[in-house]
Amino acid sequence: MNSVSVIIPAYNAQRTIGAALESVGQQSLRAFEVLVVDDGSTDATAEEAKRFSGALNLTVLGQGNAGPAAARNLGIRTAQGRYCAFLDADDVMLADRLQAQAALLDSDPALGLVHTDLMTFDEGGIVHRTRRAFSDPCGGEVLERLLLDNFITTSTVMAPREKLIEAGLFGVERRVSEDFELWLRMAARWPVGFVDRPLVKYRRSSGSLSGNKLVTARAALDVIESFWREHPEYARAHPRVHSRSVAEHLAMAGAAAMAQGQTGVALRYLIRALWHDPARPRSWKWVLKALIRPAVVASSTASTQSGGTA
């Protein structure tokens, strides 16, 4: 019996799916199956994946384009393994990823999921050798920390299939942050395991939805606000966590809006952030930047016009 089902949602991933599947084939743990879910691709993703049928215990499933949440859910429902390991079609695993995570889950049945550290890369090579360069991944009772920062990357997650189903699977109504929503539900129920070494290489793609920081910040904010609406008793018991959590995500949305030149939008998010947590220094810093920016832009424009008429 396969102990692990590797689930790979794929949409127009013809260029990268081969490297993802090659990395799965190099795993030290051998008791696994691979489920590639073709999410309505218009390129040759499915055909490229099927080239690996002889080398891997591989099933290629197809569905109309419905997003990564629906694709992963189809994989989970179809999976024969005790554990489900996720990998996006443009990411790759290191050789002992499945072995390390399955061993940790076997040793502690109370865990809801296990994630690992990662390294990021792009076409130029390695960008970050550990997620600690921009976040602080950890394990244990992580709900309070996860409400401040989603430090769990989907391509690093392995979880018992039964617990994924019990937690409600990925929310198909979301195309961004659907994973964050599920990790919060799972962290509210069970402790989380963490393998503190990079066992996945995560590809940075500027053209993806996840590469648009304002889109992802807004989606994460919506997940956080939904969580607190659904858990009023937890908010009452942890008022400081509630205020810091909402303020943090409002501030991230404000900073992302500022980076895109949307000063008015940024100010609205940042003022709300300060209302929830007036002692947060970074929110004040971004408010000052938002207030100063129009004056700087106006001064620069006036200087340019003056120079042009000299």
PELIN-V866036 format. One record per residue. N is the residue number from 1. RES is the residue in one letter. PSI is psi in whole degrees, 0 to 359 (NA if undefined). BURIAL is 1 if it has 24 or more other ideal C-beta (glycine too) atoms within 12 Angstrom, else 0. Layout:
n: {N;N}
res: {RES;RES}
psi: {PSI;PSI}
burial: {BURIAL;BURIAL}
This chain:
n: {1;2;3;4;5;6;7;8;9;10;11;12;13;14;15;16;17;18;19;20;21;22;23;24;25;26;27;28;29;30;31;32;33;34;35;36;37;38;39;40;41;42;43;44;45;46;47;48;49;50;51;52;53;54;55;56;57;58;59;60;61;62;63;64;65;66;67;68;69;70;71;72;73;74;75;76;77;78;79;80;81;82;83;84;85;86;87;88;89;90;91;92;93;94;95;96;97;98;99;100;101;102;103;104;105;106;107;108;109;110;111;112;113;114;115;116;117;118;119;120;121;122;123;124;125;126;127;128;129;130;131;132;133;134;135;136;137;138;139;140;141;142;143;144;145;146;147;148;149;150;151;152;153;154;155;156;157;158;159;160;161;162;163;164;165;166;167;168;169;170;171;172;173;174;175;176;177;178;179;180;181;182;183;184;185;186;187;188;189;190;191;192;193;194;195;196;197;198;199;200;201;202;203;204;205;206;207;208;209;210;211;212;213;214;215;216;217;218;219;220;221;222;223;224;225;226;227;228;229;230;231;232;233;234;235;236;237;238;239;240;241;242;243;244;245;246;247;248;249;250;251;252;253;254;255;256;257;258;259;260;261;262;263;264;265;266;267;268;269;270;271;272;273;274;275;276;277;278;279;280;281;282;283;284;285;286;287;288;289;290;291;292;293;294;295;296;297;298;299;300;301;302;303;304;305;306;307;308;309;310}
res: {M;N;S;V;S;V;I;I;P;A;Y;N;A;Q;R;T;I;G;A;A;L;E;S;V;G;Q;Q;S;L;R;A;F;E;V;L;V;V;D;D;G;S;T;D;A;T;A;E;E;A;K;R;F;S;G;A;L;N;L;T;V;L;G;Q;G;N;A;G;P;A;A;A;R;N;L;G;I;R;T;A;Q;G;R;Y;C;A;F;L;D;A;D;D;V;M;L;A;D;R;L;Q;A;Q;A;A;L;L;D;S;D;P;A;L;G;L;V;H;T;D;L;M;T;F;D;E;G;G;I;V;H;R;T;R;R;A;F;S;D;P;C;G;G;E;V;L;E;R;L;L;L;D;N;F;I;T;T;S;T;V;M;A;P;R;E;K;L;I;E;A;G;L;F;G;V;E;R;R;V;S;E;D;F;E;L;W;L;R;M;A;A;R;W;P;V;G;F;V;D;R;P;L;V;K;Y;R;R;S;S;G;S;L;S;G;N;K;L;V;T;A;R;A;A;L;D;V;I;E;S;F;W;R;E;H;P;E;Y;A;R;A;H;P;R;V;H;S;R;S;V;A;E;H;L;A;M;A;G;A;A;A;M;A;Q;G;Q;T;G;V;A;L;R;Y;L;I;R;A;L;W;H;D;P;A;R;P;R;S;W;K;W;V;L;K;A;L;I;R;P;A;V;V;A;S;S;T;A;S;T;Q;S;G;G;T;A}
psi: {140;130;337;138;117;121;121;103;141;126;116;51;26;323;332;342;329;314;322;313;325;320;327;320;342;8;142;326;131;346;77;159;161;128;110;124;106;111;59;36;149;2;199;35;310;317;319;319;320;343;339;7;327;332;338;155;84;135;130;116;154;148;159;154;113;1;164;329;312;322;314;320;320;319;316;315;330;339;142;348;159;324;148;126;131;144;127;155;349;10;169;154;151;161;332;17;305;320;314;318;318;321;320;318;321;324;341;88;348;341;140;324;164;131;170;167;168;166;148;149;160;194;339;353;202;130;308;134;351;151;341;348;337;5;188;74;151;178;182;212;92;2;312;319;324;331;340;330;124;93;10;118;132;320;353;4;136;137;151;133;317;325;326;317;317;324;353;6;187;142;112;346;349;140;345;141;16;331;317;316;317;319;323;316;321;320;334;341;321;157;160;138;151;127;111;58;150;113;5;143;118;123;128;117;113;336;355;163;321;345;348;104;327;319;313;324;318;319;317;321;318;321;315;314;324;318;312;327;325;348;61;329;325;323;319;324;336;65;326;320;317;309;317;320;309;317;318;315;328;318;321;320;320;316;320;321;320;317;335;8;13;75;317;316;316;315;321;317;316;323;320;321;316;329;321;325;80;347;7;107;322;329;317;321;315;326;315;318;319;324;324;328;313;322;321;316;317;318;319;320;315;320;320;315;321;320;326;340;359;NA}
burial: {0;1;1;1;1;1;1;1;1;1;1;1;1;1;0;1;1;1;1;1;1;0;1;1;1;0;1;0;1;0;0;1;1;1;1;1;1;1;1;1;1;0;0;0;1;1;0;1;1;1;0;1;0;0;0;1;1;1;1;1;1;1;1;0;0;1;1;1;1;1;1;1;1;1;1;1;0;1;1;1;1;1;1;1;1;1;1;1;1;1;1;1;1;1;0;0;1;1;1;1;1;1;0;1;1;0;0;0;0;0;1;1;1;1;1;1;1;1;1;1;0;0;0;0;0;0;0;0;0;1;1;0;0;0;0;0;1;1;1;0;0;1;1;0;1;1;1;1;1;1;1;1;1;1;1;1;1;1;1;1;1;0;1;1;0;0;1;0;1;1;1;0;0;1;1;1;1;1;1;1;1;1;1;1;1;1;1;1;1;1;1;1;1;1;1;0;0;1;1;1;1;1;1;1;0;0;0;1;0;1;0;0;1;1;0;1;1;1;1;1;1;1;1;1;1;1;1;1;0;0;0;0;0;0;0;0;0;0;0;0;1;1;1;1;1;1;1;1;1;1;1;1;1;1;1;1;1;1;0;0;0;0;1;0;1;1;1;0;1;1;1;1;1;1;0;1;1;0;0;1;0;0;1;0;0;1;1;0;1;1;0;0;0;0;0;0;0;0;0;0;0;0;0;0;0;0;0;0;0;0}
